[in-house]
Amino acid sequence: MADRILVAYATRYGSTAEVAEAIGDELRKSGVEVDVRPVDEVRDLSLYRAAVIGSPIYMGKWLPEPQVFIEKNQQYLRTIPVAYFAVGLTVAEGGGEILRKAEASMDPVRMLVNPVDVGVFPGKLVSGNLSFTDRTIIKLIRAKTGDFRDWESVCSWAGAVRSKIVPA
């Protein structure tokens, strides 16, 4: 097994990919190699000693791609340290109930592979980048647009996760 860490993610409009890159950059500070890839591009998990897997939250759930990835690879993922992260707009509003719901988006994958840690972060919504259907939904629910990501929080969480998945 190589001394590499995988940061795998799904994204719809790129916000979660940028969060994954920030997590990868923070993990690299420990001197290990880190691959940041969409889950559908990961072919061989035996290259990795740990994995961080993330998804945006849509309608209270992770996208299907990372869930399928974890289900398909759960046997191997159970043998290495794994952390999960989720990115969602409602998280920016704060509050215990909102955070609980965001964390619940990871329950299906937690049942497959128990993580060493989970992170939940506010996301970004730029209506001009959305599909017609998503723009319509955003108007109906009156979602706020903007970039609500908290990079300090992302990097702080990644630093804490690094200590759990990278040998000292």
URWO-V731813 format. One record per residue. N is the residue number from 0. RES is the residue in one letter. PHI is phi in whole degrees, 0 to 359 (999 if undefined). BURIAL is I if it has 9 or more other C-alpha atoms within 8 Angstrom, else O. Layout:
# URWO-V731813
n: {N & N}
res: {RES & RES}
phi: {PHI & PHI}
burial: {BURIAL & BURIAL}
This chain:
# URWO-V731813
n: {0 & 1 & 2 & 3 & 4 & 5 & 6 & 7 & 8 & 9 & 10 & 11 & 12 & 13 & 14 & 15 & 16 & 17 & 18 & 19 & 20 & 21 & 22 & 23 & 24 & 25 & 26 & 27 & 28 & 29 & 30 & 31 & 32 & 33 & 34 & 35 & 36 & 37 & 38 & 39 & 40 & 41 & 42 & 43 & 44 & 45 & 46 & 47 & 48 & 49 & 50 & 51 & 52 & 53 & 54 & 55 & 56 & 57 & 58 & 59 & 60 & 61 & 62 & 63 & 64 & 65 & 66 & 67 & 68 & 69 & 70 & 71 & 72 & 73 & 74 & 75 & 76 & 77 & 78 & 79 & 80 & 81 & 82 & 83 & 84 & 85 & 86 & 87 & 88 & 89 & 90 & 91 & 92 & 93 & 94 & 95 & 96 & 97 & 98 & 99 & 100 & 101 & 102 & 103 & 104 & 105 & 106 & 107 & 108 & 109 & 110 & 111 & 112 & 113 & 114 & 115 & 116 & 117 & 118 & 119 & 120 & 121 & 122 & 123 & 124 & 125 & 126 & 127 & 128 & 129 & 130 & 131 & 132 & 133 & 134 & 135 & 136 & 137 & 138 & 139 & 140 & 141 & 142 & 143 & 144 & 145 & 146 & 147 & 148 & 149 & 150 & 151 & 152 & 153 & 154 & 155 & 156 & 157 & 158 & 159 & 160 & 161 & 162 & 163 & 164 & 165 & 166 & 167}
res: {M & A & D & R & I & L & V & A & Y & A & T & R & Y & G & S & T & A & E & V & A & E & A & I & G & D & E & L & R & K & S & G & V & E & V & D & V & R & P & V & D & E & V & R & D & L & S & L & Y & R & A & A & V & I & G & S & P & I & Y & M & G & K & W & L & P & E & P & Q & V & F & I & E & K & N & Q & Q & Y & L & R & T & I & P & V & A & Y & F & A & V & G & L & T & V & A & E & G & G & G & E & I & L & R & K & A & E & A & S & M & D & P & V & R & M & L & V & N & P & V & D & V & G & V & F & P & G & K & L & V & S & G & N & L & S & F & T & D & R & T & I & I & K & L & I & R & A & K & T & G & D & F & R & D & W & E & S & V & C & S & W & A & G & A & V & R & S & K & I & V & P & A}
phi: {999 & 286 & 265 & 241 & 243 & 258 & 246 & 246 & 209 & 241 & 208 & 255 & 234 & 104 & 297 & 292 & 299 & 292 & 295 & 300 & 298 & 296 & 297 & 300 & 299 & 293 & 295 & 297 & 297 & 275 & 92 & 269 & 282 & 229 & 254 & 251 & 215 & 298 & 302 & 283 & 254 & 274 & 250 & 229 & 284 & 296 & 284 & 242 & 265 & 198 & 218 & 239 & 233 & 218 & 206 & 286 & 259 & 237 & 54 & 82 & 226 & 291 & 295 & 294 & 303 & 290 & 295 & 296 & 302 & 293 & 299 & 295 & 250 & 299 & 300 & 288 & 299 & 288 & 262 & 231 & 292 & 229 & 234 & 240 & 221 & 229 & 237 & 211 & 294 & 295 & 298 & 297 & 286 & 73 & 99 & 298 & 294 & 296 & 295 & 300 & 294 & 296 & 295 & 295 & 299 & 265 & 305 & 300 & 278 & 297 & 290 & 278 & 220 & 284 & 278 & 283 & 194 & 226 & 232 & 231 & 229 & 295 & 250 & 225 & 223 & 243 & 298 & 295 & 270 & 278 & 292 & 303 & 298 & 293 & 298 & 296 & 298 & 300 & 295 & 297 & 268 & 57 & 288 & 284 & 258 & 140 & 254 & 254 & 295 & 248 & 296 & 297 & 294 & 299 & 292 & 296 & 297 & 299 & 296 & 293 & 294 & 307 & 293 & 268 & 239 & 247 & 298 & 289}
burial: {O & O & I & I & I & I & I & I & I & I & I & O & O & O & I & I & I & O & I & I & I & I & I & I & O & I & I & I & O & O & O & I & O & I & I & I & I & I & I & O & O & I & O & O & O & O & I & I & I & I & I & I & I & I & I & I & I & O & O & O & O & I & I & O & I & I & I & O & I & I & I & O & O & I & O & I & I & I & O & I & I & I & I & I & I & I & I & I & I & O & I & I & O & O & O & O & O & I & I & O & I & I & I & O & I & I & O & O & I & I & O & I & I & I & I & I & O & I & O & I & I & I & I & I & I & I & O & O & O & I & O & O & O & O & I & O & O & I & O & O & O & O & O & O & O & O & O & I & I & O & O & O & O & I & I & O & I & I & I & O & I & I & I & I & I & O & O & O}
